């Protein structure tokens, strides 16, 4: 309860974006390291994760409610690939997509590659956002991204975040955008919109 209240108060004082970047992200690292050292039990780590997810989902719902009619492209699909069960990184990224008023579809964790491709096509997605935690192997990251890269429509961008994505960034398929931090999402969304605006202007001029 104290963790929940403290996070909610900080979000009210500082705003969702700064709290995600400056407080929640480093807090997740500390909790993970504490668990690895045996200072936290499994149930404590799970309880922390569930509390954090609850607070962030409430905050996202509040952002959406305050500007629901303003949602706009890019249309973003958020999920993780098979075997990746850790969704906190994805949730932190979703906070920034919400703050940028993006249209979002969230599939949760460990979605089969074939279903990701189907969802991207049927929902007419612009950006596929994936998260790879530190538990993901280099093979998992590279293989899954290669399997996704080929069947997706060429205009769909793949944005990835998480420790494993950053560590293995040089081995990723061409065109995959790596986010080092959750706050990189906002800058990338703005870049995407500027590029779309330029393309639209060129098309109108023809």
VOKOLLO-560816 format. One record per residue (C-alpha): residue number from 1; x negated, y, z negated; residue in one letter. Coordinates in pm, 1 decimal, m for minus. Each point is the difference from the previous one (the first is absolute). Layout:
# residues N
> resi;u;v;w;resn
> NUM;X;Y;Z;a
...
***
This chain:
# residues 206
> resi;u;v;w;resn
> 1;0.0;0.0;0.0;x
> 2;m281.6;240.5;m80.9;x
> 3;m170.8;m67.6;334.4;x
> 4;328.0;50.7;185.7;x
> 5;77.8;326.2;m182.5;x
> 6;m352.0;135.5;46.1;x
> 7;3.6;m70.6;374.1;x
> 8;345.4;151.6;45.8;x
> 9;m106.4;314.0;m186.7;x
> 10;m315.9;35.9;208.2;x
> 11;198.4;m37.0;323.9;x
> 12;235.8;277.4;m115.0;x
> 13;m291.7;226.0;m92.6;x
> 14;m244.9;m62.1;284.1;x
> 15;207.5;m151.8;280.6;x
> 16;5.0;m352.9;138.0;x
> 17;m291.9;30.1;241.0;x
> 18;m262.2;129.8;m245.6;x
> 19;106.5;m250.8;m267.1;x
> 20;m33.6;m292.0;244.6;x
> 21;m346.4;111.2;110.4;x
> 22;m151.3;131.9;m322.3;x
> 23;164.0;m216.8;m267.1;x
> 24;170.3;m313.7;128.3;x
> 25;m265.2;m113.5;250.7;x
> 26;m290.9;14.3;m251.1;x
> 27;226.1;m147.9;m269.8;x
> 28;66.1;m303.4;222.8;x
> 29;m375.3;m47.7;44.2;x
> 30;m55.3;18.4;m377.3;x
> 31;275.9;m252.2;m71.2;x
> 32;m134.7;m237.1;265.2;x
> 33;m350.3;21.7;m141.7;x
> 34;134.3;m50.7;m352.5;x
> 35;179.1;m315.1;113.5;x
> 36;m316.1;m133.5;166.7;x
> 37;m197.4;57.3;m321.3;x
> 38;264.0;m183.6;m202.0;x
> 39;104.2;310.6;m193.2;x
> 40;356.8;m23.8;134.4;x
> 41;209.0;m312.8;27.0;x
> 42;190.3;m99.0;313.4;x
> 43;332.9;97.9;m153.9;x
> 44;m134.1;343.9;m95.9;x
> 45;m126.5;62.4;352.2;x
> 46;333.0;m114.0;145.5;x
> 47;192.5;218.9;m243.7;x
> 48;m210.8;301.3;95.6;x
> 49;55.7;m71.1;370.1;x
> 50;376.9;m33.6;m36.6;x
> 51;20.8;318.9;m207.6;x
> 52;m203.7;189.5;257.9;x
> 53;211.3;m130.7;288.0;x
> 54;318.5;105.5;m178.3;x
> 55;m127.8;353.8;m59.6;x
> 56;m121.7;42.5;357.1;x
> 57;321.0;m133.6;153.9;x
> 58;202.0;242.3;m212.4;x
> 59;m224.8;284.2;112.5;x
> 60;32.1;m100.4;367.7;x
> 61;379.0;m15.3;m33.1;x
> 62;m5.3;349.8;m148.7;x
> 63;m210.7;130.6;290.6;x
> 64;236.8;m158.9;251.9;x
> 65;307.9;139.2;m174.3;x
> 66;m141.3;352.0;7.8;x
> 67;m62.1;m2.2;375.3;x
> 68;183.4;m293.7;149.6;x
> 69;120.7;185.2;307.4;x
> 70;m355.8;104.7;83.2;x
> 71;m135.6;m350.5;65.3;x
> 72;m184.2;m7.3;330.1;x
> 73;m256.8;m187.0;203.3;x
> 74;m227.4;m178.9;m22.0;x
> 75;215.5;m302.6;m76.5;x
> 76;m215.8;m206.3;m232.5;x
> 77;11.1;m370.4;m87.3;x
> 78;m171.9;m83.2;m331.1;x
> 79;m96.8;m354.8;m95.3;x
> 80;m290.7;m236.5;m64.3;x
> 81;m115.4;m297.9;203.7;x
> 82;38.7;m366.8;m107.6;x
> 83;m167.9;m81.4;m331.2;x
> 84;m32.1;362.5;m113.7;x
> 85;222.8;21.1;m307.0;x
> 86;m127.7;331.7;m138.8;x
> 87;234.9;284.4;90.0;x
> 88;m107.8;290.3;m220.0;x
> 89;m223.1;150.0;268.3;x
> 90;288.1;m18.6;244.2;x
> 91;229.7;169.1;m250.2;x
> 92;m247.8;283.3;m56.8;x
> 93;m23.0;49.3;375.6;x
> 94;379.6;4.0;21.1;x
> 95;2.8;289.5;m247.9;x
> 96;m196.4;209.5;247.4;x
> 97;211.5;m111.6;296.6;x
> 98;306.7;107.3;m200.1;x
> 99;m155.2;337.4;m80.0;x
> 100;m59.7;46.8;374.3;x
> 101;371.0;m81.1;64.3;x
> 102;m82.2;m301.5;218.5;x
> 103;262.6;m256.9;94.3;x
> 104;m106.6;m314.9;m187.3;x
> 105;78.8;m371.8;10.1;x
> 106;m150.5;m203.7;m285.8;x
> 107;m27.1;m378.4;32.3;x
> 108;m186.7;m69.6;m323.7;x
> 109;m301.0;m230.8;m14.0;x
> 110;m122.1;m306.0;192.4;x
> 111;206.1;32.0;318.9;x
> 112;m78.2;m250.6;280.1;x
> 113;m178.1;157.3;297.4;x
> 114;271.5;m104.5;245.9;x
> 115;264.0;172.4;m213.9;x
> 116;m207.6;317.1;m26.7;x
> 117;m24.9;13.9;379.9;x
> 118;373.4;m64.1;37.4;x
> 119;85.0;274.5;m252.0;x
> 120;m230.9;250.2;171.9;x
> 121;166.5;m63.2;335.2;x
> 122;362.0;m10.3;m114.7;x
> 123;m26.6;299.1;m233.8;x
> 124;m200.9;199.1;259.3;x
> 125;m278.2;68.8;m248.0;x
> 126;m268.1;263.6;65.5;x
> 127;m241.3;m93.8;m278.3;x
> 128;m66.4;m335.7;m167.0;x
> 129;m143.0;60.1;m348.4;x
> 130;m179.3;m291.4;m168.9;x
> 131;m186.2;m40.0;m328.2;x
> 132;m284.3;m241.2;m76.3;x
> 133;m98.1;m25.8;m366.0;x
> 134;m345.9;m91.1;m127.6;x
> 135;117.7;m363.7;m24.2;x
> 136;32.9;m31.6;380.2;x
> 137;m291.4;m167.1;179.4;x
> 138;m172.8;146.2;305.2;x
> 139;143.6;m285.8;208.2;x
> 140;355.9;70.9;m118.6;x
> 141;m27.8;368.8;85.5;x
> 142;m161.5;m42.8;341.0;x
> 143;205.2;m300.7;113.6;x
> 144;335.0;151.4;m96.6;x
> 145;m76.0;332.3;165.1;x
> 146;m117.5;m170.1;319.3;x
> 147;319.4;m206.9;10.1;x
> 148;204.9;318.7;m38.8;x
> 149;m201.8;219.3;232.2;x
> 150;66.3;m189.3;323.6;x
> 151;382.2;m49.8;m1.4;x
> 152;93.1;346.1;m128.6;x
> 153;112.5;266.5;249.4;x
> 154;m302.5;216.2;94.5;x
> 155;151.7;320.8;m140.9;x
> 156;34.5;m149.9;m350.7;x
> 157;m279.3;106.1;m235.1;x
> 158;m130.5;m223.7;m279.0;x
> 159;m104.0;178.4;m318.7;x
> 160;m165.3;m206.6;m273.0;x
> 161;m107.5;70.9;m356.2;x
> 162;m133.7;m179.1;m303.6;x
> 163;m343.9;m110.9;m115.2;x
> 164;m34.0;m293.9;241.0;x
> 165;99.5;213.7;300.1;x
> 166;m257.9;264.8;m87.0;x
> 167;m280.3;m249.5;m69.9;x
> 168;58.0;m179.7;332.1;x
> 169;85.3;307.6;207.4;x
> 170;m280.6;m56.5;254.6;x
> 171;138.8;m343.9;90.3;x
> 172;356.9;114.8;67.2;x
> 173;156.7;5.3;348.5;x
> 174;m37.7;325.0;197.4;x
> 175;254.0;268.9;m73.2;x
> 176;82.5;m112.9;m355.1;x
> 177;1.7;304.0;m230.7;x
> 178;m150.6;m58.9;m345.7;x
> 179;125.8;201.2;m296.0;x
> 180;m255.6;31.7;m275.8;x
> 181;251.6;148.1;m246.8;x
> 182;378.4;22.6;m17.1;x
> 183;m16.7;376.5;51.4;x
> 184;m156.1;m57.9;345.9;x
> 185;351.0;m96.1;112.8;x
> 186;121.3;360.5;m3.8;x
> 187;m283.9;126.3;219.7;x
> 188;43.3;m289.8;241.5;x
> 189;375.5;61.9;30.1;x
> 190;m65.1;365.3;81.3;x
> 191;m257.8;m101.5;264.0;x
> 192;248.9;m246.6;152.1;x
> 193;269.5;267.5;22.5;x
> 194;m237.3;251.6;157.1;x
> 195;m100.0;m253.3;266.2;x
> 196;366.7;m78.0;74.3;x
> 197;74.8;370.9;29.3;x
> 198;m288.1;46.2;247.7;x
> 199;115.4;m296.6;210.2;x
> 200;358.0;132.8;1.4;x
> 201;m122.8;344.7;106.9;x
> 202;m201.8;m150.4;286.5;x
> 203;298.5;m206.0;115.8;x
> 204;225.5;306.7;m3.8;x
> 205;m252.1;192.2;207.4;x
> 206;m3.9;m257.4;281.1;x
***
